[in-house]
Amino acid sequence: MNILEELHIPFILSPWHDKDVNRQTGEFKKSHKHGAFFFDSLKSYSQVSNIISDKLNGPAHVEVVMSPTGLFDYFTHAEAHPDKATYNIEDIETGCGFDLDKFLMEMNSSDFIHQVVDIIEENDFTEFEELVWYARANNTNLLGLIIERTYFFAKYLDSRRHNPNRYQQQKETYETEAEDNE
């Protein structure tokens, strides 16, 4: 881990793959980890291969990550076949500034958008400022998503604030509650 940190390249490492079985022999494979670097600029296959073989004493074979979702599934065997052991997300390691929570949020941004919409509705927010205050106090990762999707959330809050049906629903709810209290 120290050697990886000294490279100053953001990285992510899989949990130890110590339960993988060789299909032909039925024996456990040698324990190993998978990893990925996140470069600020484009690197060639040979540049990355040299870093892994020379600096980390690892295999020279490298693969380009085509899909962050695929990478994550590969690390944990989340979409595992019955013959593959699954690994715990909590055992993923990161370093040199790689933010796993942000990575997962970006991978599942539609889930988090639904979560923010639920927060808006549960708290009856109609102002963008209220949403930002909530996110700052309760979930700074959501704040990042809100900032990235400002236009969507601002328009959604505007439509809630100006929706004439909303006022009718509030009035009906208030009247029903008043009748129940009598």
TAQUIKA-V336667 format. One record per residue. N is the residue number from 1. PHI is phi in whole degrees, -180 to 180 (* if undefined). PSI is psi in radians with two decimals (NA if undefined). NEAR is the number of other C-alpha atoms within 10 Angstrom. Layout:
<<N,PHI,PSI,NEAR> <N,PHI,PSI,NEAR>>
//
This chain:
<<1,*,-0.67,10> <2,-63,-0.70,7> <3,-63,-0.74,9> <4,-61,-0.77,17> <5,-61,-0.65,14> <6,-68,-0.31,10> <7,-75,-0.37,13> <8,59,0.67,12> <9,-121,2.14,17> <10,-55,2.39,18> <11,-145,2.86,21> <12,-137,2.42,22> <13,-123,2.46,18> <14,-70,2.88,23> <15,-62,2.86,20> <16,-60,2.16,17> <17,-90,1.55,20> <18,-116,0.15,14> <19,-121,0.14,16> <20,-72,2.41,18> <21,-115,2.37,16> <22,-72,2.12,13> <23,-63,-0.63,11> <24,-75,-0.72,6> <25,-98,-0.38,8> <26,79,0.04,9> <27,-91,2.74,11> <28,-67,2.44,13> <29,-76,2.80,14> <30,-61,2.37,12> <31,-58,2.42,10> <32,-157,2.93,12> <33,-125,2.72,13> <34,-112,2.66,14> <35,-149,2.92,15> <36,-145,2.47,17> <37,-101,2.64,18> <38,-123,1.77,14> <39,-90,2.63,12> <40,-78,-0.35,8> <41,-136,2.89,5> <42,-64,2.36,8> <43,-123,2.58,10> <44,-80,2.85,9> <45,-55,-0.81,13> <46,-67,-0.63,12> <47,-62,-0.79,10> <48,-70,-0.73,18> <49,-58,-0.73,18> <50,-65,-0.70,18> <51,-60,-0.80,14> <52,-69,-0.80,17> <53,-76,-0.74,14> <54,-79,-0.84,12> <55,-85,-0.57,13> <56,-110,-0.05,14> <57,56,0.63,10> <58,-104,3.14,12> <59,-66,2.56,11> <60,-74,-0.25,15> <61,-70,2.23,12> <62,-131,2.72,15> <63,-130,2.49,9> <64,-77,2.33,10> <65,-79,2.02,12> <66,-90,-0.39,8> <67,-149,2.11,10> <68,-59,-0.64,13> <69,-64,-0.78,15> <70,-62,-0.68,13> <71,-61,-0.85,16> <72,-61,-0.78,20> <73,-63,-0.67,16> <74,-66,-0.72,16> <75,-63,-0.69,24> <76,-108,-0.13,22> <77,56,0.69,18> <78,-61,-0.60,16> <79,-102,0.72,12> <80,-65,2.57,13> <81,-81,2.81,9> <82,-56,-0.44,7> <83,-88,0.08,10> <84,-114,2.37,16> <85,-75,2.53,15> <86,-96,2.69,20> <87,-124,2.63,21> <88,-79,2.28,13> <89,-58,-0.55,15> <90,-65,-0.32,9> <91,-92,0.04,13> <92,-72,2.37,19> <93,-113,2.60,15> <94,-138,2.89,20> <95,-165,3.01,18> <96,56,0.69,16> <97,91,0.01,13> <98,-71,2.20,16> <99,-104,1.75,13> <100,-64,-0.72,15> <101,-61,-0.75,10> <102,-66,-0.72,16> <103,-59,-0.83,14> <104,-65,-0.66,14> <105,-65,-0.75,17> <106,-66,-0.63,17> <107,-66,-0.61,15> <108,-115,0.68,12> <109,-59,-0.57,15> <110,-66,-0.62,11> <111,-63,-0.74,11> <112,-72,-0.56,18> <113,-63,-0.76,18> <114,-60,-0.71,11> <115,-62,-0.75,13> <116,-66,-0.72,19> <117,-60,-0.73,16> <118,-61,-0.73,12> <119,-61,-0.76,15> <120,-59,-0.81,21> <121,-71,-0.75,13> <122,-64,-0.60,9> <123,-97,0.01,12> <124,55,0.72,14> <125,-72,2.47,17> <126,-129,-0.07,18> <127,-121,2.43,16> <128,-59,-0.67,18> <129,-59,-0.70,11> <130,-62,-0.72,14> <131,-65,-0.75,24> <132,-64,-0.78,18> <133,-58,-0.80,12> <134,-59,-0.85,18> <135,-64,-0.70,19> <136,-61,-0.68,14> <137,-81,-0.49,10> <138,-118,-0.48,11> <139,-163,1.66,12> <140,-67,-0.45,14> <141,-65,-0.65,15> <142,-65,-0.59,22> <143,-58,-0.75,20> <144,-60,-0.75,17> <145,-65,-0.72,19> <146,-62,-0.71,21> <147,-65,-0.75,12> <148,-66,-0.50,11> <149,-115,0.59,12> <150,-52,-0.82,14> <151,-58,-0.85,11> <152,-60,-0.89,13> <153,-69,-0.63,21> <154,-64,-0.76,17> <155,-65,-0.69,12> <156,-64,-0.78,16> <157,-65,-0.71,21> <158,-59,-0.78,14> <159,-67,-0.58,13> <160,-66,-0.76,19> <161,-64,-0.64,15> <162,-103,0.14,11> <163,-78,2.00,11> <164,-64,-0.52,10> <165,-66,-0.53,10> <166,-62,-0.77,13> <167,-65,-0.66,13> <168,-65,-0.75,11> <169,-64,-0.73,11> <170,-63,-0.72,11> <171,-63,-0.80,12> <172,-63,-0.71,12> <173,-63,-0.78,12> <174,-61,-0.79,12> <175,-65,-0.71,12> <176,-64,-0.75,11> <177,-65,-0.67,11> <178,-65,-0.73,10> <179,-65,-0.68,9> <180,-66,-0.53,8> <181,-81,-0.21,7> <182,-80,NA,5>>
//
